[in-house]
Amino acid sequence: QFKLIVENPEKPVAPGLHITAFVEYYPENEKDLEDRLLLLIEDDIVDIPLLGLIPCCCLEIQSEINFGAVIANSKIISKEISIANHGSSSGTFKISYDGVVLLNIEPTSGAVEPKSIKKVKVDICTDVPRIIKEVIKVEFEGHGCTEVWIKAVVVEQVLKVLEVSCGNILECINFGPVYFGSSKTEQISLYNESPECMDWVAVLEDDAIGGEMGTDLQRSADAGLQDLSLKNTIKDVDVSTLILCVPNQGTLLPYEKSLVTLCFSPKKFKRDFGVNDSSMKQDYVLFLRFEAVGNKDGYLQAPSDSATAITMNHPHHTELALTGSGLPVMLTFNPGPVIKFMDCFLGEQTQVLCALKNESESLPITFSFRKTANFNISPKKGRIEKKSAKDVIFSFSPHQIGTLKVKQVVDIIGTGVEKNNLQVSKTKSFHQIYLSFIGVCKSKRKNILFKINPGITQMISNAAGQFVADGAGQCTDTAPVAILKSTQTQIHTHQINRNCKDDALIAFPNDRAASIRPSEWNKKYRTIFTKTERYHYIDPEFSYTECERLSKAAHKEYYTDFISNLRQRRLQKDATRQFYISNNSVNIGLKPAEGLTSPKISITDFHKEKLQFKMLPLDENCLLTSRKLAEIGSKSSVKEIRSGLRAMPSSTQEKEECNLTLTSKQLHQIVIGPSAMDFGDVCVYSTTSRKLHIINNLLVHIWIQIEIEIDELQQTSPLSQVVPPLTKTHIPIIFETNTLGLFKRSFTYTINNQHHGHVLVVAKAVSVELELSARELILNPVPGYLAGTEFRTTVRVYNLRNYPAEFTWKPIITGRRTAFSIQPAKGFVEAYRDLECEVVWHPGFNSPEVGEFNLCVHKGNTIKLKCFAKVTLIQL
């Protein structure tokens, strides 16, 4: 089967030349052949082997598919395995699997072209935590069977609360005693013990069983039950103001830890009636829940009829107990709070010794006295340990005459934190105590002695200018000069000075001191009568230099500008405040009665505006509470929309809101579920629907889009909806199939084209089936009838599935004819209905007393029914 085509040379082959020989192979059967070719080169012989191989396939597949560690979130995950053909002809393969873990293997058979690769997709469902270690058998053409292992570890999505220092699991944080108005912080570590990213949010359970707010746990049970006023007050308290959590939402990478700061700020609850005990302690027991966002397993569980949705507890969360006590400041003053000082004269000082006592048995007190005029305190600040006292001296040093009554403020200093950044703690005054200081300053009498004026007129003198009083007061810098307008007095004005208008000030007759040292060097003074310019002398020892005058003018200009800027800032704040008051959709700043007609408001619009006014948006730094979520959810459930929603955002507001990136806290308030939708037993060729509930508890529109690529769910509609704020709606998921067996697939949805989720659809496709109320019937004669009459009874046929079943009764004929009949002999039983059939035995000569029928269901099951006629003999 080998053929050599060559022309041997007659002469030797010269160097650099060559000859060519061809070997052709023509196989006649499917066998590999071997031969050899002899090449004679002068005295040497070269043996060249010849191999003739039949074309065949060489298939190869990897021995393992490892999905790794995945979380149990009821999602269908897939991986591909490659079948490579390294041969020269196409080869076939066939995959078999007899387990129940793997959902889908596509394709299970096929052919692989030479020098090519065929992809096989393997699906698993992460519905329950388990370890998957399955084997599938792959049979190759001409190479026998190969095993491929499918491995995966499905784990729960676990969020743990750990201690920062040692990393142990933390179940409770005890803040201990804290003063009302102050704060205390603790740090915890959130740990994502999962192989995938996790969005989390913190929810404060303010209605949990075992929670306490403002109750003194050391009191007796009878005293606690009698204090009903506190329980009524607690109902209206926003518990999220007592506990701060920063951050209260976020994203954790796989096996990542995040530091979270908790802040406890107790507030004193006032009683509605009764004596308010200022020394009463208030204890708090609260529960903080950290939840994973996006996992809707257990949030909504749809019943079989899909009529309603039942809200259930979230199974994927970790709970942290928070305990602490709020204590009032118990600082007493002896004497106090009104302290009277002894009367004293100006320049003298009186003192009062006061004892400050800390009555608290748990916490120390740090105090600070504010600065007060005419009174001094030593020491001004300090620290008093629990059940201790400290002496403070109050001094009265008056600087003015009269009775002085002052309210002295005592600040109690404690630790406070910023609401946005709990990491930064600062010292602040969280409580004030007021004292009343009363002191009287008397004046001393002073004898005034006069002395004769030696001839030089003083700056301040009497009318005659002869006597000057010693100690009458300090002199002013400005000498008394007349401030009359020269343009208003024309009496005795000299003719030369009548047109003088630039000089405005004129001098008194005895203002010699002003003429020697004028108050302002750039001003001229004229006489009161003739308005002749007065002579004045500038003493260089008393006057300002040019540099001093410029400095004084700059100083005056600086403070003038400062006061002007303060005024402009105040006016700008007032204008901004007025703008925000009038800048809204209802009031745009127009004055009433200017030609605009008021819109007509219906009752529906009024309730809508009232609802929007009450439902204010939640602060991002404020914790979510279970009571707030329940209140918002109840309002959303009332406003259920069944149809008429738009498929795409149309208005400007909807487009802006549906383009928002939602936070973890906002996503937590959107409920889409159930995430595992079980259709149960579904007949082939039938159509079944379940409701996918959508609850929007936000104050903005959201856009839901469903992506379905599964043939069995193609009838689902609509696939896109814009859900208004505080609204509940649903999308019917329609399932139909023509293939028997277990169905498990998942489809995805997106919120605002950014946030993804999935829903698992589970169904068992079965054929139509009927059931009987009994497999054996005994027909008895009716009392009072003759023996020759017919025997009758009934059997009930049940259809427990969702598709009408067509049936036919077929008698089983053995050797003798049957004496039994059933009506109706054929017909239909509607879905979830039943039908009663009558069985009759016709007595006669040689009639058999036993009969059998087959209930044959079209494209369904077959059930055998046995009938017995109980005949009694009549004795004569």
PEPEQUI-V401012 format. One record per pair of residues at least 6 apart in sequence whose ideal C-beta (glycine too) atoms are under 6 Angstrom apart, sorted by the first residue. I is the first residue (numbers start at 1). J is the second residue. Records with the same first field share a line. If there is no record, write none. Layout:
I->J + J
This chain:
1->26 + 27 + 28 + 33
2->25 + 35 + 50
3->24
4->23
5->22
6->21
9->19
25->52
30->54
32->53 + 54
33->52
34->51
35->50
36->47 + 49
37->48 + 50
39->46
55->88 + 89
56->87 + 89
57->85 + 87 + 89 + 91 + 141
58->86 + 87
59->85 + 91 + 140
60->84
61->83 + 138
64->149
65->79 + 81 + 150
66->151
67->152
69->153 + 155 + 195
70->126 + 154
71->157 + 194 + 196
72->126 + 128 + 129 + 154 + 156
73->126 + 295
74->127 + 675 + 676 + 760
75->126 + 746 + 758
76->123 + 125 + 746
78->121 + 123
79->122
80->119 + 121
81->120
82->117
83->93 + 112 + 118
84->117
85->91 + 112 + 114 + 116
87->114
88->114
89->114
90->111 + 113
91->112 + 141
92->111 + 141
93->138 + 140
94->109 + 139
95->105 + 108 + 136 + 138
96->137
97->136
99->134
101->132 + 134
102->134
103->123 + 125 + 744
104->123
105->122
106->121
112->118
124->152
125->744
126->154
129->154 + 155 + 156
130->154
131->153
132->152
133->151
134->150
135->147 + 149
136->148
137->145 + 147
138->146 + 148
139->145
157->194 + 292 + 316
158->193 + 194
159->290 + 292 + 318
160->191 + 193
161->170 + 188 + 318 + 320
162->170 + 189 + 191
163->170
164->187 + 189
170->188
172->321
173->186 + 322
174->323
175->184 + 264 + 324
177->325 + 327 + 362 + 363
178->184 + 264 + 266
179->327 + 329 + 414
180->266 + 268 + 326 + 328
181->430 + 431
182->414 + 415 + 430
183->263 + 265 + 416 + 417
184->264
185->261 + 263 + 422
186->262
187->261
188->260
189->257
190->258 + 260
191->257
192->198 + 252 + 256
195->254
196->254
197->253
198->252 + 292
199->251 + 293 + 294 + 664
200->290 + 292
201->249 + 291 + 293 + 664 + 665 + 668
202->245 + 248 + 290 + 623
203->289 + 624
204->240 + 243 + 288 + 623 + 625
205->287 + 289 + 626
206->239 + 625 + 627
207->626 + 627
208->287
211->285 + 286
212->283 + 285
213->234 + 284
214->230 + 269 + 282
215->283
216->281
217->283
229->271 + 272 + 273
230->269
233->269
239->625
240->622 + 623 + 625
244->263
245->262 + 623
246->261 + 422
248->623
249->663 + 664 + 665
252->258
261->422
263->417 + 422
264->324
266->326
278->328
279->330
281->325 + 327
282->326
283->325
284->324
285->323
286->322
287->319 + 321
288->320 + 322
289->317 + 319
290->318
291->314 + 317
292->316
293->664 + 667 + 668
295->316
296->673 + 675
297->675
298->312 + 315
299->671 + 673
300->309 + 673 + 674 + 693
301->310 + 312 + 674
302->309 + 674
306->690 + 691
309->693
329->412 + 431
330->359 + 360
331->365
332->357
333->354
334->355
336->435
337->435
338->436
339->352 + 437
340->438
341->350 + 396 + 439
342->350
343->440 + 442
344->350
345->442 + 444
346->441
349->395 + 397
350->396
351->393 + 395
352->394
353->393
354->392 + 394
355->389 + 391
356->390 + 392
357->389
358->365 + 384 + 388
360->386
361->386
364->383 + 385 + 386
365->384
366->383 + 413
367->410
368->381 + 411 + 413
369->377 + 380 + 410
370->409
372->406 + 408
374->398 + 399 + 404
375->396 + 437
376->395 + 397
377->394
378->393
382->390
384->390
396->439
398->441
401->441 + 443
403->440
404->439
405->438
406->437
407->434
408->435 + 437
409->432
410->433
411->429 + 432
412->431
413->427 + 429
414->430
415->425
416->426 + 428
417->425
418->424
419->621
420->621
448->469
449->470
450->467 + 469
453->466
457->465 + 512
458->468
459->475 + 513
478->519
479->513 + 514 + 519
481->507 + 511 + 514
482->506 + 508
484->506
485->504
486->506 + 531
492->529 + 530
493->531
494->530
497->531
503->524 + 526
505->523 + 525
506->526 + 528
507->525 + 534
515->534 + 536
516->537
517->539 + 542
518->536
521->538
524->533
525->534
526->533
582->589
617->699
632->697
633->697
635->726
636->695 + 697 + 726 + 728
637->728
639->726 + 727
640->728
641->727 + 729
645->721
646->722
647->718 + 720
649->655 + 658 + 722
654->701
657->700 + 701
658->701 + 703 + 752
661->754
666->698
669->697 + 698
670->696
671->695
672->694
675->759
676->760
677->690 + 759 + 761
678->762
679->688 + 735 + 763
681->764 + 766
682->688 + 763 + 765
683->768 + 801 + 802 + 803
684->738 + 765
686->802 + 803
687->736
688->735 + 802
689->732 + 734
690->733
691->730
692->731 + 733
693->730
694->704 + 723 + 729
695->728
696->702 + 723 + 727
698->725
699->725
700->725
701->722 + 724
702->723 + 751
703->722 + 752
704->721
705->720 + 750
706->719 + 749
707->748
708->716 + 747
710->745
712->735 + 737
715->734
716->733 + 734
723->729
735->763
737->765
739->765
740->765
741->765
742->764
743->763 + 765
744->762
745->761
746->758 + 760
747->759
748->758
749->757
750->756
767->860
768->803 + 805 + 857 + 860
769->860 + 861
770->797 + 799 + 805 + 807 + 857
771->798
772->863
773->795 + 796
776->866
777->793 + 839 + 867
778->868 + 870
779->791 + 793 + 841 + 869
780->870
781->791
790->840 + 842
791->841 + 869
792->840
793->839
794->836 + 838
795->837 + 839
796->834 + 836
797->829 + 835
798->834
799->805 + 829 + 833
802->831
803->831
804->828 + 830 + 831
805->829 + 857
806->828 + 858
807->855 + 857
808->826 + 856
809->822 + 825 + 853
810->854 + 856
811->818 + 853
812->852
816->848
818->851
819->841 + 842 + 847 + 848
820->841 + 851 + 867
821->840
822->837 + 839
823->838
829->835
839->867
841->869
849->869
850->868
851->867
852->866
853->865
854->862 + 864
855->863
856->862
